[in-house]
Amino acid sequence: MQARTVLGIAGAALALVVPASQAAAGVKHQATSPQIRAIMLRSQALNRKYHLGAYAPKPSKAQNRAIMLRSRALDRKYHLGAYAS
């Protein structure tokens, strides 16, 4: 069990060090189509999990009004927009 953990940690460390050393040596890495697809799927899953992008909830009318009132108050306080002198 511990050997697997050590190998897993070593593998992860190697995965981080090798690209950095290749970048330092000027070696360019071109992602393959399956790698790009995996990155896109991971990004979509994270967006869904954390309610980002297309998965973000739409603000209600009350939330929109609160945002507008807050914005106007900040503009007034910091002399921005219509409140600039």
Secondary structure, DSSP 8 states (H G I E B T S, - for coil): -HHHHHHHHHHHHHHHHHHHHHHHTT------HHHHHHHHHHHHHHHHHHT-GGGS----HHHHHHHHHHHHHHHHHHT-GGG--
